[in-house]
Amino acid sequence: MVFNGLVKYDKDIHIVGDLAESWDVSRDGLVITFHLRKGVRWHDGHPFTAEDVLYTYRVTIDPKHPPPMPVIFSRSERQRS
């Protein structure tokens, strides 16, 4: 899988923006608001939007669409490591 995320790690393992230029965390730590980079486009020229992020999130958590790499994402594997 090759794709950009909202954030990534830099060479010093600090979280930096990728598709998000910045983000805010609520006082209680339960909500993160990402501010998307301007001018990002898909390979077909369409703009990258918050709706794209929401769609990807919904697909990721949908039990009808198992992850392509179940060993990495499975709960039992995380518990063993």
C-alpha positions in Angstrom: 0.0 0.0 0.0 1.4 3.4 -1.0 -0.5 6.5 0.2 -0.1 9.7 2.2 -1.6 10.1 5.6 -2.8 13.1 7.5 0.5 13.0 9.5 3.8 11.2 9.3 7.0 10.8 11.2 10.1 12.9 10.4 13.7 11.6 10.6 13.7 12.3 14.4 10.4 10.4 14.9 8.4 13.5 15.5 4.9 13.7 14.2 4.7 16.2 11.4 1.9 17.1 8.9 1.6 15.4 5.6 -1.9 15.9 4.1 -2.7 18.0 7.2 -0.9 21.2 7.6 -1.8 21.5 11.3 -4.2 20.1 13.9 -5.8 21.0 17.1 -6.5 18.7 20.1 -9.4 19.4 22.3 -8.8 20.1 26.0 -10.1 16.7 27.0 -8.0 15.0 24.3 -11.0 13.3 22.7 -11.2 15.4 19.5 -8.5 16.1 17.0 -9.3 18.7 14.3 -7.1 18.4 11.2 -6.6 21.4 8.9 -5.9 20.0 5.4 -3.2 21.3 3.2 -4.5 23.5 0.4 -3.9 22.6 -3.2 -3.7 18.8 -2.8 -5.2 16.9 -5.7 -5.8 13.3 -6.6 -4.1 11.7 -9.6 -7.1 12.6 -11.7 -6.9 16.3 -10.7 -9.8 16.3 -8.3 -9.2 18.2 -5.0 -8.5 16.3 -1.8 -11.3 17.1 0.7 -12.5 16.3 4.2 -15.1 14.1 2.7 -12.2 11.9 1.3 -10.8 11.6 4.8 -14.2 10.7 6.2 -14.8 8.1 3.5 -11.4 6.5 4.1 -12.1 6.4 7.9 -15.5 4.8 7.4 -14.1 2.1 5.1 -11.3 1.4 7.6 -13.7 0.7 10.5 -16.3 -1.1 8.4 -16.3 -4.8 9.5 -17.5 -5.8 6.0 -14.1 -4.6 4.6 -11.3 -6.4 6.4 -7.9 -4.8 6.3 -5.6 -5.9 3.5 -3.0 -6.9 6.0 -5.0 -8.5 8.8 -1.9 -9.6 10.8 -0.8 -6.0 11.3 -4.2 -4.8 12.2 -5.6 -7.8 14.2 -6.2 -7.3 17.9 -4.7 -10.7 18.8 -1.4 -9.9 17.0 -1.2 -6.6 18.9 -1.7 -8.3 22.2 1.1 -10.8 21.5 3.7 -8.2 20.8 
